[in-house]
Amino acid sequence: MKIGNVEIKNGVFLAPMAGVTDRAFRYMCKKYGAGGMTTEMVSAKAICYKDKKTAKLAFIADEERPCGLQLFGSEPEIMAKAAVEVYDMFHPEFIDVNMGCPAPKIVNNDEGSSLMKNPSLCGEIVRAMKTALSGRCPLTVKIRRGFDAGHINAVDVAKVCEQAGADAIFVHARTREQMYMPPVEYSTVAEVKSAVKIPVIGNGDIMCGLDAVNLMKQTGCDGVMVGRASQGNPFVFDEINHFLEGKEYIPPSNKEKLECVKEHIALLIEDKGEFVGVREARKHVAWYIKGMPGSASMRNRVNLAESTDEMMSLIDEAFMN
C-alpha cells in the first residue's frame, strides 16, 4: 500500500508506543518484517523549545526506513512549526498526528485522544500542519473509536481530517475510556474505511497473522498496525506477512529467538549506554521470556541486572532451559 508516494510493504505497521518503540526496537521489528515504523510520540512544544532529549526520540536511522514520526500537541500553530522542524532535521517518510493516546497526563492536557472531543480542532491542526509541510511528506492521523461510549465519532473525525488534508488514517478500534482492554470494535474500522477515500489502517488486538487477515477481510482496510503483540515478539511481523501472502509460517527456533534477544539488547545498550540501556532492557527481556519455563523467577533476576555481561548471561541461561 501507499501513503502519498511512500510505499509500505504489505501495509503492515509498527505502532508508536511510548517508552518502547525506540531505535533498537524499531530496527528489530523492521528486520523481521514490519513494513512501516513509527517513532515514540514526540512533543511538538518540546521540539519548538529545542529540547535535546526530545530530539533524540525523533532521530530516525536509515536502516529503519520507511519510518514515520508521531507528534502530539493541541495548538495548530505549534504543531505546524514542529512538523516542519522535525522534517527538516530527520526527514521522516510521513508525520503522524497523535489523536489517540489515552494516558491521563496527555488527555488532561487536552492532547492525544482528548482532541477527539473537538473535531473542528482536529481539522485545524491537520490543515495547519499540511499547509506548513508544503508537500515535504505525507501527513497521517491516529485516532480512536471515540473518547467514550457516549461519543463514538471516529467517522466524523476521519472525515474532518481527510478534508483538511490528511493522507491516511490509523484507527484504534477502542474508545479512550476502554484504554487497551476488550472489546475491540472492528466495525468502526469498516465504517471509517467506507467514509473516506484515503488509506485506512486498522489497529487494536492484532496478536497474530490470522488476526491481521481477518481484520482486513472484515473491514476492507488497507493495512494493519501492530502494537503490544510486538513486545518481545518482533517475529509477529514475519508471521503476519506469511499469512497475508498465503504462505505457511514456521515459528522461530529457540536459537533464533536467543540471537534476536541478544542483538536487540546489544543495540539498546549501544544507543543508550550501559547504565540506562541495561535498565531499559529489563522490560524487553521480560517480554521475550514471558511464558517460558521458570520465566517468573528469571524475570526477578533480570530486574536486578546492572551490567551488560550480567544481562547477557541471564539471557543465555533463560534460553538454554
SULSULKA-V285012 format. One record per residue. N is the residue number from 1. RES is the residue in one small letter. PSI is psi in whole degrees, 0 to 359 (* if undefined). Layout:
n=N res=RES psi=PSI
n=N res=RES psi=PSI
This chain:
n=1 res=m psi=163
n=2 res=k psi=142
n=3 res=i psi=109
n=4 res=g psi=236
n=5 res=n psi=15
n=6 res=v psi=121
n=7 res=e psi=129
n=8 res=i psi=113
n=9 res=k psi=122
n=10 res=n psi=4
n=11 res=g psi=33
n=12 res=v psi=117
n=13 res=f psi=149
n=14 res=l psi=129
n=15 res=a psi=150
n=16 res=p psi=129
n=17 res=m psi=118
n=18 res=a psi=132
n=19 res=g psi=5
n=20 res=v psi=306
n=21 res=t psi=61
n=22 res=d psi=184
n=23 res=r psi=316
n=24 res=a psi=316
n=25 res=f psi=315
n=26 res=r psi=321
n=27 res=y psi=316
n=28 res=m psi=320
n=29 res=c psi=321
n=30 res=k psi=318
n=31 res=k psi=324
n=32 res=y psi=15
n=33 res=g psi=0
n=34 res=a psi=132
n=35 res=g psi=330
n=36 res=g psi=135
n=37 res=m psi=163
n=38 res=t psi=136
n=39 res=t psi=169
n=40 res=e psi=157
n=41 res=m psi=140
n=42 res=v psi=133
n=43 res=s psi=124
n=44 res=a psi=319
n=45 res=k psi=317
n=46 res=a psi=323
n=47 res=i psi=314
n=48 res=c psi=331
n=49 res=y psi=7
n=50 res=k psi=36
n=51 res=d psi=121
n=52 res=k psi=322
n=53 res=k psi=320
n=54 res=t psi=320
n=55 res=a psi=327
n=56 res=k psi=325
n=57 res=l psi=330
n=58 res=a psi=353
n=59 res=f psi=137
n=60 res=i psi=124
n=61 res=a psi=152
n=62 res=d psi=324
n=63 res=e psi=352
n=64 res=e psi=3
n=65 res=r psi=152
n=66 res=p psi=135
n=67 res=c psi=132
n=68 res=g psi=159
n=69 res=l psi=123
n=70 res=q psi=128
n=71 res=l psi=144
n=72 res=f psi=149
n=73 res=g psi=179
n=74 res=s psi=357
n=75 res=e psi=116
n=76 res=p psi=316
n=77 res=e psi=324
n=78 res=i psi=317
n=79 res=m psi=320
n=80 res=a psi=314
n=81 res=k psi=317
n=82 res=a psi=322
n=83 res=a psi=315
n=84 res=v psi=318
n=85 res=e psi=315
n=86 res=v psi=328
n=87 res=y psi=313
n=88 res=d psi=331
n=89 res=m psi=318
n=90 res=f psi=350
n=91 res=h psi=55
n=92 res=p psi=154
n=93 res=e psi=334
n=94 res=f psi=159
n=95 res=i psi=133
n=96 res=d psi=141
n=97 res=v psi=123
n=98 res=n psi=107
n=99 res=m psi=23
n=100 res=g psi=347
n=101 res=c psi=128
n=102 res=p psi=0
n=103 res=a psi=133
n=104 res=p psi=318
n=105 res=k psi=335
n=106 res=i psi=312
n=107 res=v psi=319
n=108 res=n psi=348
n=109 res=n psi=15
n=110 res=d psi=34
n=111 res=e psi=182
n=112 res=g psi=225
n=113 res=s psi=344
n=114 res=s psi=333
n=115 res=l psi=334
n=116 res=m psi=346
n=117 res=k psi=349
n=118 res=n psi=77
n=119 res=p psi=324
n=120 res=s psi=323
n=121 res=l psi=322
n=122 res=c psi=315
n=123 res=g psi=320
n=124 res=e psi=319
n=125 res=i psi=311
n=126 res=v psi=316
n=127 res=r psi=317
n=128 res=a psi=318
n=129 res=m psi=316
n=130 res=k psi=318
n=131 res=t psi=316
n=132 res=a psi=321
n=133 res=l psi=330
n=134 res=s psi=49
n=135 res=g psi=3
n=136 res=r psi=317
n=137 res=c psi=164
n=138 res=p psi=156
n=139 res=l psi=126
n=140 res=t psi=168
n=141 res=v psi=135
n=142 res=k psi=119
n=143 res=i psi=174
n=144 res=r psi=179
n=145 res=r psi=330
n=146 res=g psi=182
n=147 res=f psi=318
n=148 res=d psi=180
n=149 res=a psi=334
n=150 res=g psi=354
n=151 res=h psi=73
n=152 res=i psi=99
n=153 res=n psi=30
n=154 res=a psi=319
n=155 res=v psi=314
n=156 res=d psi=314
n=157 res=v psi=318
n=158 res=a psi=317
n=159 res=k psi=316
n=160 res=v psi=316
n=161 res=c psi=321
n=162 res=e psi=313
n=163 res=q psi=331
n=164 res=a psi=351
n=165 res=g psi=4
n=166 res=a psi=144
n=167 res=d psi=346
n=168 res=a psi=158
n=169 res=i psi=127
n=170 res=f psi=129
n=171 res=v psi=113
n=172 res=h psi=118
n=173 res=a psi=43
n=174 res=r psi=159
n=175 res=t psi=168
n=176 res=r psi=322
n=177 res=e psi=326
n=178 res=q psi=346
n=179 res=m psi=248
n=180 res=y psi=19
n=181 res=m psi=155
n=182 res=p psi=166
n=183 res=p psi=155
n=184 res=v psi=130
n=185 res=e psi=85
n=186 res=y psi=347
n=187 res=s psi=330
n=188 res=t psi=320
n=189 res=v psi=316
n=190 res=a psi=320
n=191 res=e psi=318
n=192 res=v psi=317
n=193 res=k psi=320
n=194 res=s psi=338
n=195 res=a psi=340
n=196 res=v psi=162
n=197 res=k psi=344
n=198 res=i psi=162
n=199 res=p psi=143
n=200 res=v psi=129
n=201 res=i psi=126
n=202 res=g psi=145
n=203 res=n psi=144
n=204 res=g psi=113
n=205 res=d psi=33
n=206 res=i psi=100
n=207 res=m psi=347
n=208 res=c psi=178
n=209 res=g psi=320
n=210 res=l psi=321
n=211 res=d psi=317
n=212 res=a psi=315
n=213 res=v psi=314
n=214 res=n psi=319
n=215 res=l psi=314
n=216 res=m psi=323
n=217 res=k psi=319
n=218 res=q psi=329
n=219 res=t psi=340
n=220 res=g psi=12
n=221 res=c psi=161
n=222 res=d psi=341
n=223 res=g psi=178
n=224 res=v psi=151
n=225 res=m psi=127
n=226 res=v psi=130
n=227 res=g psi=262
n=228 res=r psi=333
n=229 res=a psi=343
n=230 res=s psi=351
n=231 res=q psi=115
n=232 res=g psi=12
n=233 res=n psi=62
n=234 res=p psi=344
n=235 res=f psi=343
n=236 res=v psi=331
n=237 res=f psi=322
n=238 res=d psi=318
n=239 res=e psi=314
n=240 res=i psi=316
n=241 res=n psi=318
n=242 res=h psi=316
n=243 res=f psi=318
n=244 res=l psi=331
n=245 res=e psi=1
n=246 res=g psi=29
n=247 res=k psi=155
n=248 res=e psi=137
n=249 res=y psi=129
n=250 res=i psi=115
n=251 res=p psi=155
n=252 res=p psi=150
n=253 res=s psi=168
n=254 res=n psi=323
n=255 res=k psi=318
n=256 res=e psi=321
n=257 res=k psi=317
n=258 res=l psi=315
n=259 res=e psi=321
n=260 res=c psi=311
n=261 res=v psi=314
n=262 res=k psi=323
n=263 res=e psi=316
n=264 res=h psi=311
n=265 res=i psi=324
n=266 res=a psi=318
n=267 res=l psi=318
n=268 res=l psi=314
n=269 res=i psi=324
n=270 res=e psi=320
n=271 res=d psi=320
n=272 res=k psi=0
n=273 res=g psi=160
n=274 res=e psi=314
n=275 res=f psi=306
n=276 res=v psi=317
n=277 res=g psi=315
n=278 res=v psi=319
n=279 res=r psi=323
n=280 res=e psi=333
n=281 res=a psi=335
n=282 res=r psi=314
n=283 res=k psi=323
n=284 res=h psi=315
n=285 res=v psi=320
n=286 res=a psi=320
n=287 res=w psi=318
n=288 res=y psi=323
n=289 res=i psi=359
n=290 res=k psi=131
n=291 res=g psi=351
n=292 res=m psi=155
n=293 res=p psi=129
n=294 res=g psi=15
n=295 res=s psi=327
n=296 res=a psi=311
n=297 res=s psi=324
n=298 res=m psi=321
n=299 res=r psi=320
n=300 res=n psi=321
n=301 res=r psi=320
n=302 res=v psi=322
n=303 res=n psi=352
n=304 res=l psi=354
n=305 res=a psi=139
n=306 res=e psi=355
n=307 res=s psi=160
n=308 res=t psi=313
n=309 res=d psi=318
n=310 res=e psi=317
n=311 res=m psi=314
n=312 res=m psi=323
n=313 res=s psi=319
n=314 res=l psi=322
n=315 res=i psi=314
n=316 res=d psi=313
n=317 res=e psi=319
n=318 res=a psi=321
n=319 res=f psi=355
n=320 res=m psi=340
n=321 res=n psi=*
